[in-house]
Amino acid sequence: MQCGGSKNATLPVLASALAVSGPVELQNVPRLQDVDTMLELLVSLGMRATPTAPHSWTLHPPTHATLHADYRLVSQMRAGICVLGPLLTRFGNAVVALPGGCRIGHRPVDLHLRGLAALGAEIEIREGYIHARAASGLRGAEVNLLGSAGPTVTGTCNLLVACALARGSSVLHGAAREPEVQELAGFLSSAGAQISGVGTSTIEISGVDALQSVCHRLPADRIEAATLAIAALITGGQVTIQDAPVEHMQSVLDLLSDCGGQFSRTENGLHIRAADRLNSSSILTEPYPGIPTDLQAQLMALMCLAEGTSRVTETIFPERFHHVPELIRLGAQIQRHGNTAIVEGVSSLSGAPLLATDLRASAALVLAGLAACGTTEVHRISHLDRGYQQFDLKLRSLGARIARTAESAAGI
């Protein structure tokens, strides 16, 4: 099974193309709803986007940029906020709607705004929009991006691009270490940015006058790869994932190995085989290199069928538990205590109609449905299409009995 391009890497790289003076060619771009929305947002801001192959796009810089990122588009995805830094640093002005995305809890942008203000931006929030201005340009500064739940990934991305064209040197303390941040830094460096310390919590940037045309290939999606691995374990099956970014999945693979998964590296990816039984575990979401919050729901679905008692603690988005009542409808035994869910493993789940509430919860409910006895219907699967390209077709090619219907596409 081929792993698709990384959604979480693609979106900030697409947004950062606004700061590049020449054409940008991106390869291995996943065909996802969020990517379509980001491309529509960039076009609305004056860029020209041309598909050059099934998974490649060429982006042409705006000649007369529209500096207003509309609520209709930004509200559909959290990553919409990532256009703020590029617009401000290149054009000196930006009006960007406060972001939306999945209902997984409160996600403020105060660290983004505080960081841009430290670079010299004047910022005001009016009527749901961020109004940012830097008439004389941004200047280098030291910025702390560490929040109460850890480093901000999108905040690090915004500041990384802003600092790339700011006058002088900048230091980002408490920077996110996620592979997607590293990918953005690699893209910017290929365009001429001067960045060091990537992959650590302290990133240093020396501003340059302009970023130049670049061709860049995006990496495979570590969340999709891990979701497919969980699918193999929850169904007692096996799968080979081509291009799985194993180097960025170690914490997840260690956890799944403890739960009974058997892994082996292949020439181009990873092979996963389920053991005879699933073992319970304690799961704690953390910033990279810990367990990603984007896998919490899928891992909880797996723990529903593991022997013994599991604890799933969410430290990034403490309210990210909308999938719990839906898993209970399948027969799971889960009790929530604050930001921790106690899961008592059961011998089997029973099919039921379910309602998806967000992107990763959608994937978790599909996985649980694959393992449940009888028929499971997952409604409002539009969430799923935001982050998984043709997920149902991929699962069907692996032997899953799954079909997309008009009713589930429309929701209830």
Secondary structure, DSSP 4 states (H G I P E B T S, - for coil): -BPPBPHHHHHHHHHHGGGBSS-EEEES----HHHHHHHHHHHHTT-EEEEEETTEEEEEPPSS---EE-HHHHTT-GGGGGGHHHHHHHHSEEEEEPP----SS----HHHHHHHHHTT-EEEEETTEEEEE-TT--B--EEE-EETTEE-HHHHHHHHHHHHTSBSEEEEET----HHHHHHHHHHHHTT-EEE-TTSSEEEEE--S-B--EEEEPPB-HHHHHHHHHHHHHTT-EEEEET--GGG-HHHHHHHHHTT-EEEE-SSEEEEE--SSPBP-EEEB-STTSB-GGGHHHHHHHHTTSBSEEEEE-SS-TT--TTHHHHHHTT-EEEEETTEEEEE--S--B--EEE--SHHHHHHHHHHHHHSBS--EEE-THHHHTT-TTHHHHHHHTT------HHHHH--
